């Protein structure tokens, strides 16, 4: 059984799009039905491959946006933000539709994952579309009925850039989940602060080093490196800071 699951993860499969949802002007969630899906952990990603009529192939990695609901589930979600001049993301954001096939391989990754049986509080820090695997963790937390304290710091340019607006509001209604948005360019009326995540934001809204939280940071490489440095400078144990990053030239996430 284990060998079969591993073989599935390493083999390209064809899923079928069953739904699409526009999240922002440049981001879209794609719901896929994947026969014999082996299951996944919150935080894992998969590879997507497109094949052009002339045979040219392009593949990119994208985080899985949904929690796995059990052995009888073959549905997964991807949320893709369009990258200018990207080879894969423009098709996924603007072209693919319900009923279309999509070639995938995975899931992949075992470090940047959260499991309901983990001990201690969880701090999530995301920049832009780096919120995607963090949303999967929040969804997994909710579906497991976990009471583990979760906090999300989500850095976005402006209100229109927020992915999962209604979903985050729903998740934040739990007593165990706190969601804090940090606006770097434009903020809604009444928001007292506009700027990047800095030492003051970490000190005010993140768990304290003595809380023993596991922290997951995801976003563009400069964002992740800056936040990780801030956490360590604030006294957080580097061994409890897990990072996932993507570069400016990639089509990933």
PASEBA-1860 file (N, C-alpha, C; in nm, 3 decimals):
! residues 253
1> XXXXXXXX> 0.082/-0.121/0.000/0.000/0.000/0.000/0.086/0.126/0.000 ~ 0.192/0.126/0.085/0.279/0.243/0.093/0.353/0.264/-0.039 ~ 0.400/0.155/-0.101/0.469/0.167/-0.229/0.376/0.222/-0.337 ~ 0.250/0.180/-0.332/0.153/0.230/-0.430/0.132/0.379/-0.415 ~ 0.122/0.427/-0.289/0.104/0.570/-0.264/0.224/0.650/-0.313 ~ 0.346/0.598/-0.287/0.467/0.667/-0.333/0.470/0.671/-0.484 ~ 0.433/0.562/-0.549/0.433/0.558/-0.695/0.337/0.661/-0.753 ~ 0.222/0.678/-0.688/0.126/0.778/-0.735/0.182/0.918/-0.723
9> XXXXXXXX> 0.256/0.944/-0.615/0.312/1.077/-0.595/0.416/1.111/-0.701 ~ 0.484/1.010/-0.752/0.590/1.031/-0.849/0.542/1.023/-0.994 ~ 0.417/0.987/-1.013/0.362/0.967/-1.147/0.268/1.081/-1.184 ~ 0.279/1.125/-1.308/0.186/1.229/-1.356/0.047/1.171/-1.367 ~ -0.051/1.243/-1.314/-0.192/1.205/-1.321/-0.271/1.317/-1.388 ~ -0.387/1.282/-1.436/-0.473/1.383/-1.497/-0.595/1.406/-1.408 ~ -0.608/1.530/-1.361/-0.725/1.569/-1.286/-0.822/1.644/-1.375 ~ -0.944/1.660/-1.328/-1.045/1.732/-1.404/-1.094/1.851/-1.323
17> XXXXXXXX> -1.099/1.967/-1.386/-1.144/2.087/-1.318/-1.295/2.079/-1.295 ~ -1.336/2.092/-1.168/-1.479/2.086/-1.135/-1.535/2.222/-1.094 ~ -1.446/2.317/-1.065/-1.492/2.451/-1.027/-1.374/2.547/-1.036 ~ -1.405/2.674/-1.061/-1.303/2.780/-1.056/-1.364/2.899/-0.982 ~ -1.279/2.968/-0.903/-1.326/3.083/-0.827/-1.225/3.197/-0.839 ~ -1.273/3.312/-0.874/-1.186/3.428/-0.880/-1.165/3.482/-0.739 ~ -1.038/3.491/-0.696/-1.006/3.540/-0.563/-0.973/3.690/-0.565 ~ -0.890/3.730/-0.662/-0.856/3.870/-0.683/-0.847/3.891/-0.834
25> XXXXXXXX> -0.810/4.010/-0.875/-0.797/4.038/-1.018/-0.693/3.948/-1.084 ~ -0.593/3.904/-1.006/-0.485/3.824/-1.064/-0.472/3.685/-1.003 ~ -0.565/3.645/-0.919/-0.554/3.514/-0.854/-0.685/3.437/-0.868 ~ -0.670/3.307/-0.881/-0.786/3.221/-0.904/-0.767/3.087/-0.835 ~ -0.874/3.034/-0.778/-0.871/2.902/-0.718/-0.931/2.801/-0.815 ~ -0.861/2.689/-0.832/-0.903/2.582/-0.923/-0.930/2.458/-0.840 ~ -1.049/2.403/-0.852/-1.087/2.281/-0.781/-1.072/2.164/-0.878 ~ -1.000/2.063/-0.835/-0.971/1.947/-0.920/-1.025/1.819/-0.859
33> XXXXXXXX> -1.078/1.733/-0.942/-1.111/1.596/-0.905/-1.000/1.508/-0.960 ~ -0.930/1.438/-0.868/-0.814/1.357/-0.907/-0.839/1.212/-0.864 ~ -0.869/1.123/-0.957/-0.891/0.983/-0.921/-0.769/0.925/-0.851 ~ -0.793/0.844/-0.749/-0.685/0.778/-0.675/-0.589/0.875/-0.610 ~ -0.638/0.993/-0.571/-0.552/1.088/-0.500/-0.503/1.024/-0.371 ~ -0.370/1.022/-0.345/-0.318/0.951/-0.228/-0.333/1.026/-0.096 ~ -0.385/1.150/-0.101/-0.396/1.232/0.018/-0.276/1.323/0.032 ~ -0.289/1.425/0.119/-0.179/1.520/0.137/-0.185/1.580/0.276
41> XXXXXXXX> -0.074/1.640/0.314/-0.063/1.714/0.440/-0.074/1.863/0.411 ~ -0.127/1.937/0.506/-0.138/2.081/0.490/0.001/2.143/0.479 ~ 0.025/2.215/0.370/0.155/2.275/0.346/0.229/2.214/0.228 ~ 0.185/2.096/0.184/0.251/2.033/0.071/0.214/2.102/-0.061 ~ 0.291/2.071/-0.165/0.263/2.128/-0.297/0.261/2.016/-0.400 ~ 0.229/2.053/-0.523/0.233/1.958/-0.633/0.286/2.027/-0.758 ~ 0.322/1.946/-0.857/0.369/1.997/-0.985/0.254/1.996/-1.084 ~ 0.248/2.101/-1.165/0.149/2.111/-1.272/0.225/2.115/-1.405
49> XXXXXXXX> 0.179/2.039/-1.503/0.246/2.036/-1.634/0.147/2.067/-1.745 ~ 0.186/2.160/-1.830/0.108/2.193/-1.949/0.185/2.147/-2.072 ~ 0.111/2.098/-2.172/0.172/2.054/-2.297/0.110/2.129/-2.412 ~ 0.192/2.200/-2.490/0.144/2.278/-2.604/0.117/2.185/-2.724 ~ 0.038/2.231/-2.822/0.010/2.148/-2.940/0.136/2.100/-3.012 ~ 0.245/2.179/-3.004/0.369/2.138/-3.072/0.453/2.045/-2.988 ~ 0.403/2.006/-2.869/0.473/1.914/-2.784/0.557/1.978/-2.675 ~ 0.572/2.111/-2.679/0.650/2.179/-2.576/0.580/2.167/-2.442
57> XXXXXXXX> 0.659/2.139/-2.336/0.603/2.121/-2.204/0.663/2.221/-2.106 ~ 0.579/2.269/-2.016/0.624/2.358/-1.908/0.560/2.310/-1.779 ~ 0.638/2.304/-1.672/0.583/2.260/-1.544/0.624/2.358/-1.435 ~ 0.536/2.374/-1.337/0.561/2.462/-1.223/0.504/2.396/-1.098 ~ 0.552/2.440/-0.983/0.503/2.388/-0.855/0.405/2.487/-0.792 ~ 0.297/2.434/-0.736/0.196/2.518/-0.669/0.155/2.453/-0.538 ~ 0.140/2.534/-0.436/0.095/2.483/-0.307/-0.050/2.437/-0.316 ~ -0.080/2.332/-0.242/-0.219/2.286/-0.232/-0.290/2.376/-0.133
65> XXXXXXXX> -0.406/2.426/-0.172/-0.476/2.527/-0.092/-0.577/2.467/0.005 ~ -0.608/2.340/-0.011/-0.715/2.279/0.067/-0.662/2.177/0.166 ~ -0.744/2.148/0.267/-0.715/2.038/0.358/-0.766/1.909/0.297 ~ -0.701/1.800/0.330/-0.750/1.670/0.283/-0.854/1.618/0.380 ~ -0.968/1.578/0.328/-1.080/1.542/0.416/-1.091/1.393/0.443 ~ -0.996/1.313/0.395/-0.999/1.172/0.429/-0.977/1.082/0.309 ~ -0.970/0.952/0.337/-0.931/0.854/0.235/-1.030/0.844/0.120 ~ -1.155/0.890/0.141/-1.253/0.881/0.034/-1.260/1.010/-0.049
73> XXXXXXXX> -1.168/1.103/-0.023/-1.172/1.232/-0.093/-1.071/1.234/-0.207 ~ -1.116/1.279/-0.322/-1.027/1.292/-0.438/-1.030/1.435/-0.492 ~ -1.070/1.529/-0.406/-1.079/1.670/-0.447/-0.967/1.750/-0.383 ~ -0.901/1.832/-0.463/-0.798/1.922/-0.413/-0.819/2.060/-0.474 ~ -0.763/2.161/-0.410/-0.771/2.298/-0.461/-0.632/2.356/-0.477 ~ -0.616/2.433/-0.584/-0.495/2.512/-0.606/-0.537/2.657/-0.619 ~ -0.459/2.747/-0.563/-0.483/2.890/-0.586/-0.358/2.945/-0.653 ~ -0.378/3.004/-0.769/-0.266/3.049/-0.852/-0.276/3.199/-0.873
81> XXXXXXXX> -0.164/3.268/-0.851/-0.157/3.410/-0.882/-0.076/3.428/-1.010 ~ -0.130/3.506/-1.101/-0.066/3.521/-1.231/0.067/3.596/-1.220 ~ 0.167/3.541/-1.286/0.300/3.601/-1.292/0.317/3.664/-1.430 ~ 0.354/3.792/-1.438/0.376/3.854/-1.569/0.478/3.773/-1.651 ~ 0.443/3.744/-1.775/0.529/3.668/-1.865/0.549/3.524/-1.821 ~ 0.466/3.475/-1.731/0.476/3.335/-1.689/0.430/3.241/-1.800 ~ 0.480/3.118/-1.795/0.442/3.019/-1.896/0.318/2.939/-1.856 ~ 0.296/2.925/-1.726/0.189/2.838/-1.678/0.076/2.917/-1.611
89> XXXXXXXX> 0.111/3.011/-1.525/0.008/3.080/-1.447/-0.095/3.156/-1.531 ~ -0.061/3.222/-1.643/-0.166/3.290/-1.721/-0.275/3.194/-1.769 ~ -0.236/3.073/-1.808/-0.335/2.975/-1.851/-0.425/2.933/-1.736 ~ -0.365/2.911/-1.619/-0.444/2.866/-1.505/-0.535/2.975/-1.451 ~ -0.493/3.100/-1.461/-0.573/3.210/-1.406/-0.681/3.256/-1.503 ~ -0.653/3.256/-1.633/-0.745/3.319/-1.729/-0.810/3.224/-1.830 ~ -0.758/3.102/-1.844/-0.805/3.017/-1.955/-0.874/2.891/-1.908 ~ -0.809/2.813/-1.824/-0.864/2.682/-1.786/-1.003/2.698/-1.726
97> XXXXXXXX> -1.090/2.600/-1.754/-1.229/2.611/-1.709/-1.282/2.475/-1.667 ~ -1.404/2.478/-1.614/-1.469/2.355/-1.566/-1.476/2.253/-1.680 ~ -1.437/2.130/-1.648/-1.437/2.022/-1.745/-1.302/1.999/-1.812 ~ -1.211/2.094/-1.800/-1.081/2.079/-1.863/-0.991/1.985/-1.782 ~ -0.902/1.911/-1.851/-0.806/1.826/-1.780/-0.685/1.908/-1.736 ~ -0.617/1.862/-1.631/-0.494/1.926/-1.586/-0.401/1.817/-1.534 ~ -0.280/1.816/-1.586/-0.183/1.714/-1.550/-0.108/1.758/-1.425 ~ -0.105/1.671/-1.324/-0.041/1.704/-1.197/0.043/1.586/-1.147
105> XXXXXXXX> 0.134/1.618/-1.054/0.215/1.514/-0.989/0.240/1.556/-0.845 ~ 0.219/1.462/-0.753/0.241/1.496/-0.613/0.151/1.413/-0.523 ~ 0.144/1.452/-0.396/0.198/1.573/-0.334/0.346/1.560/-0.301 ~ 0.409/1.676/-0.278/0.553/1.684/-0.254/0.577/1.766/-0.128 ~ 0.681/1.728/-0.053/0.723/1.806/0.063/0.685/1.743/0.196 ~ 0.779/1.751/0.292/0.752/1.694/0.424/0.799/1.782/0.538 ~ 0.863/1.895/0.508/0.915/1.984/0.612/0.817/2.096/0.643 ~ 0.768/2.162/0.538/0.678/2.275/0.556/0.534/2.224/0.562
113> XXXXXXXX> 0.505/2.146/0.667/0.372/2.088/0.683/0.327/2.101/0.828 ~ 0.195/2.105/0.845/0.138/2.103/0.980/0.047/1.983/0.992 ~ 0.059/1.913/1.108/-0.026/1.799/1.138/-0.105/1.828/1.266 ~ -0.231/1.790/1.272/-0.312/1.819/1.391/-0.255/1.767/1.521 ~ -0.173/1.662/1.514/-0.119/1.605/1.638/0.005/1.679/1.688 ~ 0.051/1.781/1.615/0.167/1.857/1.660/0.138/1.931/1.790 ~ 0.243/1.946/1.872/0.230/2.019/1.998/0.260/2.167/1.978 ~ 0.200/2.249/2.064/0.235/2.390/2.070/0.158/2.476/1.972
121> XXXXXXXX> 0.153/2.607/2.001/0.082/2.701/1.913/0.150/2.714/1.778 ~ 0.078/2.772/1.683/0.128/2.785/1.546/0.115/2.930/1.501 ~ 0.227/2.983/1.453/0.230/3.118/1.396/0.249/3.106/1.245 ~ 0.157/3.166/1.170/0.165/3.167/1.025/0.195/3.310/0.979 ~ 0.291/3.325/0.888/0.323/3.457/0.835/0.337/3.445/0.684 ~ 0.249/3.512/0.610/0.249/3.500/0.465/0.258/3.633/0.396 ~ 0.323/3.633/0.281/0.330/3.751/0.198/0.270/3.723/0.062 ~ 0.168/3.800/0.022/0.105/3.780/-0.109/0.045/3.641/-0.121
129> XXXXXXXX> 0.076/3.572/-0.233/0.020/3.439/-0.254/0.087/3.334/-0.165 ~ 0.183/3.377/-0.083/0.239/3.286/0.017/0.139/3.244/0.122 ~ 0.021/3.305/0.119/-0.085/3.265/0.213/-0.147/3.131/0.174 ~ -0.124/3.083/0.053/-0.194/2.963/0.004/-0.170/2.840/0.092 ~ -0.045/2.798/0.117/-0.029/2.680/0.204/-0.069/2.706/0.348 ~ -0.066/2.832/0.389/-0.107/2.867/0.525/-0.258/2.852/0.540 ~ -0.330/2.886/0.434/-0.475/2.864/0.433/-0.507/2.716/0.443 ~ -0.426/2.632/0.377/-0.447/2.487/0.388/-0.429/2.442/0.533
137> XXXXXXXX> -0.332/2.501/0.603/-0.312/2.466/0.744/-0.430/2.511/0.829 ~ -0.481/2.631/0.802/-0.599/2.679/0.875/-0.720/2.590/0.848 ~ -0.736/2.547/0.724/-0.847/2.459/0.688/-0.831/2.323/0.756 ~ -0.710/2.273/0.761/-0.685/2.145/0.828/-0.713/2.156/0.977 ~ -0.673/2.269/1.036/-0.700/2.297/1.177/-0.850/2.294/1.204 ~ -0.928/2.356/1.116/-1.074/2.362/1.133/-1.138/2.225/1.113 ~ -1.095/2.153/1.009/-1.159/2.024/0.979/-1.126/1.919/1.084 ~ -1.010/1.934/1.151/-0.972/1.839/1.255/-1.036/1.872/1.389
145> XXXXXXXX> -1.103/1.989/1.397/-1.160/2.032/1.524/-1.052/2.063/1.627 ~ -0.934/2.104/1.579/-0.822/2.131/1.669/-0.846/2.257/1.750 ~ -0.797/2.256/1.874/-0.802/2.374/1.960/-0.665/2.438/1.975 ~ -0.570/2.395/1.894/-0.436/2.455/1.896/-0.445/2.603/1.859 ~ -0.387/2.693/1.936/-0.391/2.835/1.901/-0.315/2.863/1.771 ~ -0.381/2.931/1.679/-0.323/2.968/1.550/-0.328/3.120/1.536 ~ -0.221/3.178/1.483/-0.221/3.319/1.447/-0.167/3.334/1.305 ~ -0.234/3.419/1.228/-0.189/3.448/1.092/-0.159/3.596/1.078
153> XXXXXXXX> -0.037/3.626/1.034/0.001/3.760/0.990/0.012/3.754/0.838 ~ -0.070/3.833/0.770/-0.080/3.825/0.625/-0.048/3.961/0.565 ~ 0.064/3.970/0.495/0.109/4.095/0.435/0.060/4.105/0.291 ~ -0.013/4.213/0.262/-0.065/4.237/0.127/-0.046/4.384/0.091 ~ -0.048/4.414/-0.038/-0.027/4.552/-0.080/-0.146/4.641/-0.047 ~ -0.265/4.590/-0.074/-0.386/4.671/-0.057/-0.505/4.578/-0.036 ~ -0.620/4.629/0.007/-0.735/4.542/0.033/-0.775/4.456/-0.086 ~ -0.763/4.510/-0.207/-0.802/4.436/-0.327/-0.710/4.318/-0.355
161> XXXXXXXX> -0.596/4.313/-0.286/-0.498/4.206/-0.308/-0.520/4.087/-0.215 ~ -0.613/4.098/-0.122/-0.633/3.992/-0.023/-0.696/3.869/-0.089 ~ -0.628/3.758/-0.080/-0.681/3.630/-0.127/-0.759/3.565/-0.012 ~ -0.872/3.502/-0.045/-0.955/3.432/0.054/-1.023/3.529/0.151 ~ -1.078/3.638/0.104/-1.140/3.737/0.193/-1.245/3.673/0.283 ~ -1.346/3.610/0.223/-1.455/3.554/0.303/-1.408/3.434/0.384 ~ -1.317/3.355/0.327/-1.268/3.237/0.396/-1.192/3.275/0.523 ~ -1.109/3.378/0.514/-1.032/3.421/0.631/-1.124/3.477/0.739
169> XXXXXXXX> -1.229/3.546/0.698/-1.326/3.596/0.797/-1.392/3.480/0.870 ~ -1.428/3.377/0.795/-1.491/3.259/0.856/-1.394/3.189/0.952 ~ -1.271/3.169/0.908/-1.173/3.101/0.991/-1.140/3.180/1.117 ~ -1.138/3.313/1.103/-1.104/3.400/1.217/-1.216/3.405/1.321 ~ -1.333/3.352/1.288/-1.443/3.351/1.384/-1.421/3.248/1.495 ~ -1.324/3.158/1.475/-1.291/3.059/1.578/-1.216/3.126/1.693 ~ -1.243/3.081/1.814/-1.174/3.135/1.931/-1.025/3.103/1.930 ~ -0.987/3.001/1.851/-0.848/2.956/1.851/-0.766/3.018/1.738
177> XXXXXXXX> -0.829/3.101/1.655/-0.760/3.156/1.537/-0.766/3.308/1.539 ~ -0.650/3.370/1.519/-0.641/3.516/1.508/-0.581/3.549/1.372 ~ -0.647/3.638/1.297/-0.600/3.679/1.165/-0.572/3.828/1.166 ~ -0.453/3.865/1.126/-0.413/4.006/1.123/-0.357/4.038/0.985 ~ -0.417/4.136/0.916/-0.368/4.179/0.786/-0.276/4.299/0.801 ~ -0.167/4.298/0.726/-0.070/4.407/0.727/-0.064/4.463/0.584 ~ -0.103/4.588/0.567/-0.110/4.650/0.435/0.018/4.730/0.409 ~ 0.080/4.707/0.294/0.208/4.772/0.266/0.197/4.894/0.174
185> XXXXXXXX> 0.087/4.908/0.099/0.072/5.021/0.007/-0.048/5.108/0.043 ~ -0.166/5.048/0.041/-0.290/5.120/0.071/-0.369/5.038/0.173 ~ -0.426/5.106/0.270/-0.502/5.038/0.374/-0.647/5.087/0.372 ~ -0.740/5.005/0.421/-0.879/5.050/0.429/-0.895/5.162/0.530 ~ -1.004/5.234/0.517/-1.031/5.345/0.610/-1.032/5.295/0.753 ~ -0.966/5.368/0.840/-0.960/5.331/0.981/-0.842/5.247/1.019 ~ -0.770/5.193/0.919/-0.651/5.114/0.950/-0.539/5.210/0.989 ~ -0.485/5.197/1.110/-0.390/5.297/1.159/-0.250/5.286/1.102
193> XXXXXXXX> -0.221/5.175/1.035/-0.082/5.152/0.994/-0.074/5.104/0.850 ~ 0.022/5.158/0.775/0.057/5.110/0.643/0.207/5.089/0.639 ~ 0.251/4.970/0.607/0.394/4.942/0.603/0.421/4.793/0.608 ~ 0.544/4.757/0.591/0.583/4.616/0.589/0.587/4.558/0.731 ~ 0.587/4.426/0.737/0.606/4.359/0.865/0.745/4.392/0.916 ~ 0.753/4.444/1.038/0.881/4.480/1.097/0.888/4.426/1.240 ~ 0.991/4.466/1.312/1.011/4.414/1.447/0.895/4.449/1.539 ~ 0.837/4.569/1.521/0.725/4.609/1.606/0.603/4.521/1.580
201> XXXXXXXX> 0.576/4.489/1.453/0.461/4.403/1.420/0.483/4.264/1.479 ~ 0.603/4.211/1.463/0.634/4.078/1.519/0.614/4.079/1.670 ~ 0.663/4.183/1.737/0.654/4.192/1.882/0.509/4.204/1.928 ~ 0.427/4.279/1.852/0.291/4.308/1.895/0.193/4.195/1.864 ~ 0.209/4.130/1.749/0.104/4.038/1.704/0.145/3.891/1.697 ~ 0.274/3.861/1.692/0.316/3.721/1.685/0.326/3.662/1.826 ~ 0.327/3.529/1.833/0.352/3.463/1.961/0.490/3.504/2.012 ~ 0.505/3.505/2.143/0.633/3.537/2.205/0.727/3.415/2.197
209> XXXXXXXX> 0.857/3.439/2.200/0.951/3.326/2.195/0.923/3.222/2.303 ~ 0.885/3.267/2.421/0.861/3.173/2.531/0.734/3.089/2.512 ~ 0.649/3.125/2.414/0.528/3.046/2.387/0.560/2.915/2.317 ~ 0.680/2.906/2.259/0.721/2.781/2.194/0.644/2.748/2.068 ~ 0.602/2.850/1.995/0.525/2.827/1.872/0.615/2.776/1.759 ~ 0.555/2.696/1.672/0.619/2.664/1.544/0.570/2.768/1.445 ~ 0.663/2.832/1.375/0.629/2.940/1.284/0.652/2.898/1.140 ~ 0.554/2.923/1.055/0.563/2.893/0.913/0.559/3.025/0.836
217> XXXXXXXX> 0.663/3.050/0.755/0.674/3.174/0.679/0.678/3.140/0.531 ~ 0.589/3.200/0.452/0.585/3.171/0.309/0.562/3.298/0.230 ~ 0.635/3.313/0.119/0.620/3.429/0.034/0.739/3.443/-0.058 ~ 0.754/3.558/-0.122/0.872/3.582/-0.206/0.999/3.574/-0.123 ~ 1.108/3.537/-0.186/1.234/3.515/-0.114/1.275/3.633/-0.026 ~ 1.274/3.758/-0.073/1.315/3.869/0.015/1.225/3.882/0.138 ~ 1.095/3.860/0.119/1.000/3.867/0.231/1.034/3.760/0.335 ~ 1.052/3.638/0.290/1.077/3.527/0.381/1.208/3.548/0.457
225> XXXXXXXX> 1.312/3.590/0.388/1.440/3.611/0.455/1.432/3.722/0.559 ~ 1.361/3.831/0.526/1.347/3.941/0.620/1.270/3.898/0.745 ~ 1.157/3.830/0.725/1.075/3.787/0.839/1.149/3.686/0.925 ~ 1.218/3.591/0.862/1.293/3.492/0.939/1.400/3.559/1.024 ~ 1.469/3.657/0.966/1.570/3.731/1.044/1.508/3.806/1.161 ~ 1.390/3.866/1.138/1.321/3.938/1.244/1.282/3.844/1.358 ~ 1.236/3.726/1.323/1.196/3.629/1.425/1.315/3.585/1.510 ~ 1.424/3.554/1.444/1.544/3.511/1.517/1.598/3.624/1.604
233> XXXXXXXX> 1.598/3.747/1.550/1.646/3.862/1.627/1.559/3.887/1.749 ~ 1.428/3.850/1.739/1.337/3.868/1.851/1.350/3.759/1.957 ~ 1.433/3.658/1.928/1.455/3.553/2.026/1.389/3.420/1.995 ~ 1.325/3.408/1.879/1.261/3.281/1.844/1.366/3.177/1.806 ~ 1.338/3.054/1.842/1.429/2.943/1.814/1.432/2.919/1.663 ~ 1.548/2.932/1.597/1.555/2.910/1.452/1.505/2.771/1.410 ~ 1.521/2.673/1.497/1.478/2.537/1.465/1.326/2.526/1.456 ~ 1.255/2.625/1.510/1.109/2.622/1.507/1.052/2.718/1.402
241> XXXXXXXX> 1.139/2.771/1.317/1.096/2.860/1.209/1.111/2.784/1.077 ~ 1.000/2.755/1.014/1.002/2.681/0.887/0.965/2.777/0.774 ~ 1.039/2.770/0.664/1.019/2.866/0.556/0.995/2.797/0.423 ~ 0.917/2.863/0.340/0.890/2.821/0.203/0.891/2.947/0.119 ~ 0.970/2.950/0.013/0.986/3.074/-0.063/0.975/3.050/-0.212 ~ 0.948/3.157/-0.285/0.946/3.148/-0.430/1.008/3.274/-0.487 ~ 1.077/3.260/-0.599/1.154/3.369/-0.658/1.073/3.452/-0.754 ~ 1.122/3.572/-0.788/1.049/3.663/-0.876/1.037/3.615/-1.018
249> XXXXX> 1.126/3.523/-1.062/1.120/3.477/-1.200/1.039/3.350/-1.214 ~ 1.000/3.292/-1.103/0.927/3.165/-1.107/0.779/3.186/-1.136 ~ 0.714/3.077/-1.174/0.572/3.078/-1.202/0.499/3.005/-1.090 ~ 0.573/2.980/-0.981/0.523/2.893/-0.875/0.433/2.966/-0.778 ~ 0.361/2.882/-0.706/0.271/2.916/-0.597/0.133/2.936/-0.651
END
